[in-house]
Structures are given as structure tokens and as C-alpha cells.
Amino acid sequence: MERSTGGLVFGPPKSKAGQRTVGIPQAIVQALQEYIATYVQDEPGALMFPGAKGGPLRRSGFNTRIR
């Protein structure tokens, strides 16, 4: 989670509402497995989609790309 002050907080969700199961189409499962095997580090807590320098993606990075 990114705080309004710019700091990042890693940890479990604050409530059960922040943890959910999301279905994905069977058609993309193989591509997703290949992506994980190629790009995601094999360690607990590894980021699925890290930023350019390996850290978490920041909210500000999306704001400049969606205009």
C-alpha cells in the first residue's frame, strides 16, 4: 500500500475485504505460468510486476501514463 506521504507499507490486508480470490480465464494460464517462471524471482514475497529498478510499482507511475 502506498501512503499519501509517499511511503510504502508491506503486510497483510487490514481486513478480510482486502483479500479475495480472483478468477482468471483458462486461456491465459499458460502465458501467466511462463511469465512467472521467466520474470518472477523464486523467493517468498517476490513481486509479480516490479518497477524498472526491481521495487514495487508506484501510484505516480500510472498517473503519468494514463493521460
PDB file of N, CA, C and O in Angstrom, chain B, residues numbered from 101:
ATOM      1  N   MET B 101       0.846  -1.170   0.000  1.00  0.00           N
ATOM      2  CA  MET B 101       0.000   0.000   0.000  1.00  0.00           C
ATOM      3  C   MET B 101       0.890   1.231   0.000  1.00  0.00           C
ATOM      4  O   MET B 101       1.907   1.270   0.693  1.00  0.00           O
ATOM      5  N   GLU B 102       0.514   2.216  -0.764  1.00  0.00           N
ATOM      6  CA  GLU B 102       1.258   3.475  -0.803  1.00  0.00           C
ATOM      7  C   GLU B 102       0.497   4.515   0.006  1.00  0.00           C
ATOM      8  O   GLU B 102      -0.673   4.790  -0.263  1.00  0.00           O
ATOM      9  N   ARG B 103       1.160   5.083   0.988  1.00  0.00           N
ATOM     10  CA  ARG B 103       0.531   6.109   1.818  1.00  0.00           C
ATOM     11  C   ARG B 103       0.525   7.455   1.102  1.00  0.00           C
ATOM     12  O   ARG B 103       1.282   7.667   0.155  1.00  0.00           O
ATOM     13  N   SER B 104      -0.320   8.348   1.553  1.00  0.00           N
ATOM     14  CA  SER B 104      -0.404   9.671   0.946  1.00  0.00           C
ATOM     15  C   SER B 104       0.892  10.454   1.119  1.00  0.00           C
ATOM     16  O   SER B 104       1.143  11.405   0.379  1.00  0.00           O
ATOM     17  N   THR B 105       1.713  10.068   2.083  1.00  0.00           N
ATOM     18  CA  THR B 105       3.002  10.723   2.307  1.00  0.00           C
ATOM     19  C   THR B 105       4.073  10.194   1.364  1.00  0.00           C
ATOM     20  O   THR B 105       5.186  10.720   1.337  1.00  0.00           O
ATOM     21  N   GLY B 106       3.754   9.158   0.588  1.00  0.00           N
ATOM     22  CA  GLY B 106       4.703   8.582  -0.361  1.00  0.00           C
ATOM     23  C   GLY B 106       5.373   7.323   0.136  1.00  0.00           C
ATOM     24  O   GLY B 106       6.010   6.619  -0.649  1.00  0.00           O
ATOM     25  N   GLY B 107       5.251   7.016   1.420  1.00  0.00           N
ATOM     26  CA  GLY B 107       5.856   5.804   1.970  1.00  0.00           C
ATOM     27  C   GLY B 107       5.087   4.562   1.567  1.00  0.00           C
ATOM     28  O   GLY B 107       3.894   4.625   1.269  1.00  0.00           O
ATOM     29  N   LEU B 108       5.774   3.435   1.558  1.00  0.00           N
ATOM     30  CA  LEU B 108       5.142   2.165   1.216  1.00  0.00           C
ATOM     31  C   LEU B 108       5.018   1.298   2.458  1.00  0.00           C
ATOM     32  O   LEU B 108       5.898   1.303   3.319  1.00  0.00           O
ATOM     33  N   VAL B 109       3.925   0.555   2.545  1.00  0.00           N
ATOM     34  CA  VAL B 109       3.687  -0.346   3.661  1.00  0.00           C
ATOM     35  C   VAL B 109       3.420  -1.733   3.082  1.00  0.00           C
ATOM     36  O   VAL B 109       2.494  -1.914   2.291  1.00  0.00           O
ATOM     37  N   PHE B 110       4.226  -2.702   3.475  1.00  0.00           N
ATOM     38  CA  PHE B 110       4.013  -4.083   3.047  1.00  0.00           C
ATOM     39  C   PHE B 110       3.493  -4.876   4.228  1.00  0.00           C
ATOM     40  O   PHE B 110       3.974  -4.721   5.350  1.00  0.00           O
ATOM     41  N   GLY B 111       2.522  -5.717   3.976  1.00  0.00           N
ATOM     42  CA  GLY B 111       1.971  -6.538   5.045  1.00  0.00           C
ATOM     43  C   GLY B 111       0.611  -7.062   4.649  1.00  0.00           C
ATOM     44  O   GLY B 111       0.144  -6.832   3.534  1.00  0.00           O
ATOM     45  N   PRO B 112      -0.012  -7.759   5.556  1.00  0.00           N
ATOM     46  CA  PRO B 112      -1.330  -8.321   5.246  1.00  0.00           C
ATOM     47  C   PRO B 112      -2.377  -7.209   5.125  1.00  0.00           C
ATOM     48  O   PRO B 112      -2.177  -6.107   5.636  1.00  0.00           O
ATOM     49  N   PRO B 113      -3.487  -7.500   4.450  1.00  0.00           N
ATOM     50  CA  PRO B 113      -4.558  -6.514   4.336  1.00  0.00           C
ATOM     51  C   PRO B 113      -5.105  -6.151   5.715  1.00  0.00           C
ATOM     52  O   PRO B 113      -4.991  -6.924   6.667  1.00  0.00           O
ATOM     53  N   LYS B 114      -5.696  -4.967   5.804  1.00  0.00           N
ATOM     54  CA  LYS B 114      -6.252  -4.512   7.083  1.00  0.00           C
ATOM     55  C   LYS B 114      -7.507  -5.291   7.472  1.00  0.00           C
ATOM     56  O   LYS B 114      -7.818  -5.409   8.657  1.00  0.00           O
ATOM     57  N   SER B 115      -8.225  -5.820   6.491  1.00  0.00           N
ATOM     58  CA  SER B 115      -9.445  -6.565   6.784  1.00  0.00           C
ATOM     59  C   SER B 115      -9.597  -7.704   5.783  1.00  0.00           C
ATOM     60  O   SER B 115      -8.850  -7.786   4.809  1.00  0.00           O
ATOM     61  N   LYS B 116     -10.568  -8.580   6.026  1.00  0.00           N
ATOM     62  CA  LYS B 116     -10.822  -9.680   5.093  1.00  0.00           C
ATOM     63  C   LYS B 116     -11.250  -9.173   3.729  1.00  0.00           C
ATOM     64  O   LYS B 116     -11.059  -9.869   2.731  1.00  0.00           O
ATOM     65  N   ALA B 117     -11.820  -7.986   3.657  1.00  0.00           N
ATOM     66  CA  ALA B 117     -12.253  -7.423   2.379  1.00  0.00           C
ATOM     67  C   ALA B 117     -11.064  -7.161   1.464  1.00  0.00           C
ATOM     68  O   ALA B 117     -11.232  -7.097   0.246  1.00  0.00           O
ATOM     69  N   GLY B 118      -9.878  -7.010   2.018  1.00  0.00           N
ATOM     70  CA  GLY B 118      -8.681  -6.745   1.220  1.00  0.00           C
ATOM     71  C   GLY B 118      -8.035  -7.999   0.670  1.00  0.00           C
ATOM     72  O   GLY B 118      -7.021  -7.915  -0.023  1.00  0.00           O
ATOM     73  N   GLN B 119      -8.593  -9.154   0.961  1.00  0.00           N
ATOM     74  CA  GLN B 119      -8.049 -10.420   0.474  1.00  0.00           C
ATOM     75  C   GLN B 119      -9.175 -11.170  -0.226  1.00  0.00           C
ATOM     76  O   GLN B 119     -10.178 -11.521   0.396  1.00  0.00           O
ATOM     77  N   ARG B 120      -9.005 -11.411  -1.521  1.00  0.00           N
ATOM     78  CA  ARG B 120     -10.057 -12.085  -2.268  1.00  0.00           C
ATOM     79  C   ARG B 120      -9.476 -13.029  -3.315  1.00  0.00           C
ATOM     80  O   ARG B 120      -8.316 -12.912  -3.711  1.00  0.00           O
ATOM     81  N   THR B 121     -10.286 -13.936  -3.736  1.00  0.00           N
ATOM     82  CA  THR B 121      -9.928 -14.846  -4.809  1.00  0.00           C
ATOM     83  C   THR B 121     -10.414 -14.234  -6.119  1.00  0.00           C
ATOM     84  O   THR B 121     -11.562 -13.803  -6.234  1.00  0.00           O
ATOM     85  N   VAL B 122      -9.518 -14.206  -7.103  1.00  0.00           N
ATOM     86  CA  VAL B 122      -9.858 -13.623  -8.396  1.00  0.00           C
ATOM     87  C   VAL B 122      -9.696 -14.702  -9.460  1.00  0.00           C
ATOM     88  O   VAL B 122      -8.634 -15.314  -9.572  1.00  0.00           O
ATOM     89  N   GLY B 123     -10.727 -14.931 -10.224  1.00  0.00           N
ATOM     90  CA  GLY B 123     -10.659 -15.912 -11.305  1.00  0.00           C
ATOM     91  C   GLY B 123      -9.946 -15.334 -12.515  1.00  0.00           C
ATOM     92  O   GLY B 123     -10.045 -14.141 -12.801  1.00  0.00           O
ATOM     93  N   ILE B 124      -9.229 -16.193 -13.219  1.00  0.00           N
ATOM     94  CA  ILE B 124      -8.584 -15.765 -14.465  1.00  0.00           C
ATOM     95  C   ILE B 124      -9.003 -16.719 -15.571  1.00  0.00           C
ATOM     96  O   ILE B 124      -9.234 -17.901 -15.316  1.00  0.00           O
ATOM     97  N   PRO B 125      -9.103 -16.222 -16.788  1.00  0.00           N
ATOM     98  CA  PRO B 125      -9.509 -17.086 -17.896  1.00  0.00           C
ATOM     99  C   PRO B 125      -8.486 -18.198 -18.157  1.00  0.00           C
ATOM    100  O   PRO B 125      -7.280 -17.952 -18.125  1.00  0.00           O
ATOM    101  N   GLN B 126      -8.953 -19.382 -18.407  1.00  0.00           N
ATOM    102  CA  GLN B 126      -8.081 -20.521 -18.701  1.00  0.00           C
ATOM    103  C   GLN B 126      -7.151 -20.214 -19.874  1.00  0.00           C
ATOM    104  O   GLN B 126      -6.037 -20.733 -19.935  1.00  0.00           O
ATOM    105  N   ALA B 127      -7.599 -19.384 -20.793  1.00  0.00           N
ATOM    106  CA  ALA B 127      -6.818 -19.072 -21.989  1.00  0.00           C
ATOM    107  C   ALA B 127      -5.488 -18.375 -21.680  1.00  0.00           C
ATOM    108  O   ALA B 127      -4.566 -18.431 -22.494  1.00  0.00           O
ATOM    109  N   ILE B 128      -5.373 -17.717 -20.514  1.00  0.00           N
ATOM    110  CA  ILE B 128      -4.116 -17.028 -20.209  1.00  0.00           C
ATOM    111  C   ILE B 128      -3.252 -17.738 -19.170  1.00  0.00           C
ATOM    112  O   ILE B 128      -2.171 -17.254 -18.835  1.00  0.00           O
ATOM    113  N   VAL B 129      -3.712 -18.876 -18.657  1.00  0.00           N
ATOM    114  CA  VAL B 129      -2.970 -19.583 -17.606  1.00  0.00           C
ATOM    115  C   VAL B 129      -1.559 -19.954 -18.057  1.00  0.00           C
ATOM    116  O   VAL B 129      -0.604 -19.707 -17.321  1.00  0.00           O
ATOM    117  N   GLN B 130      -1.404 -20.529 -19.225  1.00  0.00           N
ATOM    118  CA  GLN B 130      -0.082 -20.940 -19.695  1.00  0.00           C
ATOM    119  C   GLN B 130       0.845 -19.736 -19.858  1.00  0.00           C
ATOM    120  O   GLN B 130       2.007 -19.792 -19.458  1.00  0.00           O
ATOM    121  N   ALA B 131       0.346 -18.662 -20.434  1.00  0.00           N
ATOM    122  CA  ALA B 131       1.167 -17.464 -20.606  1.00  0.00           C
ATOM    123  C   ALA B 131       1.576 -16.891 -19.250  1.00  0.00           C
ATOM    124  O   ALA B 131       2.706 -16.429 -19.092  1.00  0.00           O
ATOM    125  N   LEU B 132       0.683 -16.917 -18.286  1.00  0.00           N
ATOM    126  CA  LEU B 132       0.978 -16.416 -16.949  1.00  0.00           C
ATOM    127  C   LEU B 132       2.029 -17.296 -16.260  1.00  0.00           C
ATOM    128  O   LEU B 132       2.932 -16.782 -15.600  1.00  0.00           O
ATOM    129  N   GLN B 133       1.913 -18.599 -16.411  1.00  0.00           N
ATOM    130  CA  GLN B 133       2.908 -19.514 -15.842  1.00  0.00           C
ATOM    131  C   GLN B 133       4.286 -19.291 -16.450  1.00  0.00           C
ATOM    132  O   GLN B 133       5.290 -19.324 -15.739  1.00  0.00           O
ATOM    133  N   GLU B 134       4.341 -19.065 -17.749  1.00  0.00           N
ATOM    134  CA  GLU B 134       5.614 -18.793 -18.426  1.00  0.00           C
ATOM    135  C   GLU B 134       6.207 -17.469 -17.953  1.00  0.00           C
ATOM    136  O   GLU B 134       7.414 -17.366 -17.734  1.00  0.00           O
ATOM    137  N   TYR B 135       5.368 -16.474 -17.799  1.00  0.00           N
ATOM    138  CA  TYR B 135       5.824 -15.170 -17.303  1.00  0.00           C
ATOM    139  C   TYR B 135       6.433 -15.317 -15.909  1.00  0.00           C
ATOM    140  O   TYR B 135       7.519 -14.802 -15.644  1.00  0.00           O
ATOM    141  N   ILE B 136       5.734 -16.018 -15.026  1.00  0.00           N
ATOM    142  CA  ILE B 136       6.213 -16.214 -13.654  1.00  0.00           C
ATOM    143  C   ILE B 136       7.548 -16.948 -13.657  1.00  0.00           C
ATOM    144  O   ILE B 136       8.478 -16.551 -12.955  1.00  0.00           O
ATOM    145  N   ALA B 137       7.645 -18.018 -14.446  1.00  0.00           N
ATOM    146  CA  ALA B 137       8.890 -18.800 -14.500  1.00  0.00           C
ATOM    147  C   ALA B 137      10.053 -17.975 -15.036  1.00  0.00           C
ATOM    148  O   ALA B 137      11.198 -18.193 -14.639  1.00  0.00           O
ATOM    149  N   THR B 138       9.779 -17.039 -15.926  1.00  0.00           N
ATOM    150  CA  THR B 138      10.832 -16.249 -16.560  1.00  0.00           C
ATOM    151  C   THR B 138      11.205 -15.001 -15.770  1.00  0.00           C
ATOM    152  O   THR B 138      12.388 -14.684 -15.649  1.00  0.00           O
ATOM    153  N   TYR B 139      10.229 -14.293 -15.237  1.00  0.00           N
ATOM    154  CA  TYR B 139      10.477 -12.963 -14.688  1.00  0.00           C
ATOM    155  C   TYR B 139      10.342 -12.809 -13.177  1.00  0.00           C
ATOM    156  O   TYR B 139      10.891 -11.862 -12.614  1.00  0.00           O
ATOM    157  N   VAL B 140       9.635 -13.702 -12.508  1.00  0.00           N
ATOM    158  CA  VAL B 140       9.393 -13.537 -11.078  1.00  0.00           C
ATOM    159  C   VAL B 140      10.443 -14.320 -10.294  1.00  0.00           C
ATOM    160  O   VAL B 140      10.665 -15.505 -10.540  1.00  0.00           O
ATOM    161  N   GLN B 141      11.081 -13.638  -9.349  1.00  0.00           N
ATOM    162  CA  GLN B 141      12.117 -14.279  -8.541  1.00  0.00           C
ATOM    163  C   GLN B 141      11.509 -15.402  -7.721  1.00  0.00           C
ATOM    164  O   GLN B 141      10.368 -15.310  -7.267  1.00  0.00           O
ATOM    165  N   ASP B 142      12.284 -16.465  -7.536  1.00  0.00           N
ATOM    166  CA  ASP B 142      11.809 -17.636  -6.797  1.00  0.00           C
ATOM    167  C   ASP B 142      12.116 -17.461  -5.314  1.00  0.00           C
ATOM    168  O   ASP B 142      13.001 -18.119  -4.767  1.00  0.00           O
ATOM    169  N   GLU B 143      11.378 -16.570  -4.681  1.00  0.00           N
ATOM    170  CA  GLU B 143      11.548 -16.325  -3.251  1.00  0.00           C
ATOM    171  C   GLU B 143      10.233 -15.815  -2.667  1.00  0.00           C
ATOM    172  O   GLU B 143       9.446 -15.179  -3.368  1.00  0.00           O
ATOM    173  N   PRO B 144       9.995 -16.090  -1.390  1.00  0.00           N
ATOM    174  CA  PRO B 144       8.756 -15.611  -0.766  1.00  0.00           C
ATOM    175  C   PRO B 144       8.661 -14.084  -0.853  1.00  0.00           C
ATOM    176  O   PRO B 144       9.651 -13.383  -0.643  1.00  0.00           O
ATOM    177  N   GLY B 145       7.498 -13.591  -1.154  1.00  0.00           N
ATOM    178  CA  GLY B 145       7.282 -12.155  -1.218  1.00  0.00           C
ATOM    179  C   GLY B 145       7.760 -11.497  -2.500  1.00  0.00           C
ATOM    180  O   GLY B 145       7.753 -10.271  -2.602  1.00  0.00           O
ATOM    181  N   ALA B 146       8.180 -12.297  -3.491  1.00  0.00           N
ATOM    182  CA  ALA B 146       8.642 -11.728  -4.761  1.00  0.00           C
ATOM    183  C   ALA B 146       7.498 -10.965  -5.422  1.00  0.00           C
ATOM    184  O   ALA B 146       6.336 -11.359  -5.333  1.00  0.00           O
ATOM    185  N   LEU B 147       7.846  -9.878  -6.078  1.00  0.00           N
ATOM    186  CA  LEU B 147       6.842  -9.062  -6.752  1.00  0.00           C
ATOM    187  C   LEU B 147       6.528  -9.630  -8.131  1.00  0.00           C
ATOM    188  O   LEU B 147       7.434 -10.002  -8.876  1.00  0.00           O
ATOM    189  N   MET B 148       5.257  -9.694  -8.465  1.00  0.00           N
ATOM    190  CA  MET B 148       4.819 -10.204  -9.765  1.00  0.00           C
ATOM    191  C   MET B 148       5.157  -9.216 -10.873  1.00  0.00           C
ATOM    192  O   MET B 148       5.609  -9.614 -11.947  1.00  0.00           O
ATOM    193  N   PHE B 149       4.940  -7.930 -10.616  1.00  0.00           N
ATOM    194  CA  PHE B 149       5.186  -6.888 -11.609  1.00  0.00           C
ATOM    195  C   PHE B 149       6.025  -5.780 -10.963  1.00  0.00           C
ATOM    196  O   PHE B 149       5.486  -4.734 -10.600  1.00  0.00           O
ATOM    197  N   PRO B 150       7.319  -5.996 -10.817  1.00  0.00           N
ATOM    198  CA  PRO B 150       8.160  -4.969 -10.188  1.00  0.00           C
ATOM    199  C   PRO B 150       8.391  -3.786 -11.125  1.00  0.00           C
ATOM    200  O   PRO B 150       8.197  -3.888 -12.337  1.00  0.00           O
ATOM    201  N   GLY B 151       8.806  -2.673 -10.548  1.00  0.00           N
ATOM    202  CA  GLY B 151       9.151  -1.494 -11.328  1.00  0.00           C
ATOM    203  C   GLY B 151      10.474  -1.704 -12.040  1.00  0.00           C
ATOM    204  O   GLY B 151      11.087  -2.764 -11.916  1.00  0.00           O
ATOM    205  N   ALA B 152      10.916  -0.701 -12.782  1.00  0.00           N
ATOM    206  CA  ALA B 152      12.133  -0.784 -13.597  1.00  0.00           C
ATOM    207  C   ALA B 152      13.374  -1.113 -12.775  1.00  0.00           C
ATOM    208  O   ALA B 152      14.292  -1.766 -13.272  1.00  0.00           O
ATOM    209  N   LYS B 153      13.409  -0.668 -11.527  1.00  0.00           N
ATOM    210  CA  LYS B 153      14.588  -0.904 -10.680  1.00  0.00           C
ATOM    211  C   LYS B 153      14.389  -2.086  -9.731  1.00  0.00           C
ATOM    212  O   LYS B 153      15.193  -2.297  -8.823  1.00  0.00           O
ATOM    213  N   GLY B 154      13.316  -2.860  -9.942  1.00  0.00           N
ATOM    214  CA  GLY B 154      13.081  -4.054  -9.138  1.00  0.00           C
ATOM    215  C   GLY B 154      12.179  -3.841  -7.937  1.00  0.00           C
ATOM    216  O   GLY B 154      11.782  -4.808  -7.287  1.00  0.00           O
ATOM    217  N   GLY B 155      11.847  -2.600  -7.628  1.00  0.00           N
ATOM    218  CA  GLY B 155      10.977  -2.303  -6.495  1.00  0.00           C
ATOM    219  C   GLY B 155       9.518  -2.338  -6.894  1.00  0.00           C
ATOM    220  O   GLY B 155       9.188  -2.639  -8.042  1.00  0.00           O
ATOM    221  N   PRO B 156       8.645  -2.032  -5.953  1.00  0.00           N
ATOM    222  CA  PRO B 156       7.211  -2.033  -6.261  1.00  0.00           C
ATOM    223  C   PRO B 156       6.831  -0.903  -7.196  1.00  0.00           C
ATOM    224  O   PRO B 156       7.475   0.145  -7.217  1.00  0.00           O
ATOM    225  N   LEU B 157       5.780  -1.123  -7.969  1.00  0.00           N
ATOM    226  CA  LEU B 157       5.243  -0.072  -8.825  1.00  0.00           C
ATOM    227  C   LEU B 157       4.624   0.999  -7.942  1.00  0.00           C
ATOM    228  O   LEU B 157       3.995   0.697  -6.927  1.00  0.00           O
ATOM    229  N   ARG B 158       4.806   2.246  -8.336  1.00  0.00           N
ATOM    230  CA  ARG B 158       4.267   3.365  -7.561  1.00  0.00           C
ATOM    231  C   ARG B 158       3.046   3.938  -8.255  1.00  0.00           C
ATOM    232  O   ARG B 158       2.946   3.934  -9.482  1.00  0.00           O
ATOM    233  N   ARG B 159       2.142   4.419  -7.465  1.00  0.00           N
ATOM    234  CA  ARG B 159       0.909   5.020  -7.985  1.00  0.00           C
ATOM    235  C   ARG B 159       1.223   6.149  -8.960  1.00  0.00           C
ATOM    236  O   ARG B 159       0.544   6.294  -9.977  1.00  0.00           O
ATOM    237  N   SER B 160       2.238   6.944  -8.664  1.00  0.00           N
ATOM    238  CA  SER B 160       2.590   8.076  -9.514  1.00  0.00           C
ATOM    239  C   SER B 160       3.018   7.632 -10.912  1.00  0.00           C
ATOM    240  O   SER B 160       2.861   8.390 -11.869  1.00  0.00           O
ATOM    241  N   GLY B 161       3.550   6.431 -11.046  1.00  0.00           N
ATOM    242  CA  GLY B 161       3.955   5.922 -12.347  1.00  0.00           C
ATOM    243  C   GLY B 161       2.777   5.685 -13.266  1.00  0.00           C
ATOM    244  O   GLY B 161       2.916   5.803 -14.484  1.00  0.00           O
ATOM    245  N   PHE B 162       1.619   5.353 -12.717  1.00  0.00           N
ATOM    246  CA  PHE B 162       0.434   5.138 -13.529  1.00  0.00           C
ATOM    247  C   PHE B 162      -0.178   6.467 -13.964  1.00  0.00           C
ATOM    248  O   PHE B 162      -0.656   6.595 -15.091  1.00  0.00           O
ATOM    249  N   ASN B 163      -0.163   7.442 -13.080  1.00  0.00           N
ATOM    250  CA  ASN B 163      -0.793   8.726 -13.388  1.00  0.00           C
ATOM    251  C   ASN B 163      -0.181   9.392 -14.615  1.00  0.00           C
ATOM    252  O   ASN B 163      -0.900  10.046 -15.370  1.00  0.00           O
ATOM    253  N   THR B 164       1.119   9.244 -14.834  1.00  0.00           N
ATOM    254  CA  THR B 164       1.756   9.886 -15.970  1.00  0.00           C
ATOM    255  C   THR B 164       1.520   9.121 -17.268  1.00  0.00           C
ATOM    256  O   THR B 164       1.760   9.664 -18.346  1.00  0.00           O
ATOM    257  N   ARG B 165       1.066   7.900 -17.193  1.00  0.00           N
ATOM    258  CA  ARG B 165       0.901   7.072 -18.394  1.00  0.00           C
ATOM    259  C   ARG B 165      -0.532   6.951 -18.877  1.00  0.00           C
ATOM    260  O   ARG B 165      -0.764   6.425 -19.965  1.00  0.00           O
ATOM    261  N   ILE B 166      -1.491   7.416 -18.108  1.00  0.00           N
ATOM    262  CA  ILE B 166      -2.899   7.211 -18.479  1.00  0.00           C
ATOM    263  C   ILE B 166      -3.547   8.435 -19.097  1.00  0.00           C
ATOM    264  O   ILE B 166      -4.736   8.397 -19.416  1.00  0.00           O
ATOM    265  N   ARG B 167      -2.827   9.491 -19.272  1.00  0.00           N
ATOM    266  CA  ARG B 167      -3.418  10.718 -19.844  1.00  0.00           C
ATOM    267  C   ARG B 167      -3.428  10.694 -21.321  1.00  0.00           C
ATOM    268  O   ARG B 167      -3.889  11.646 -21.951  1.00  0.00           O
TER     269      ARG B 167
END
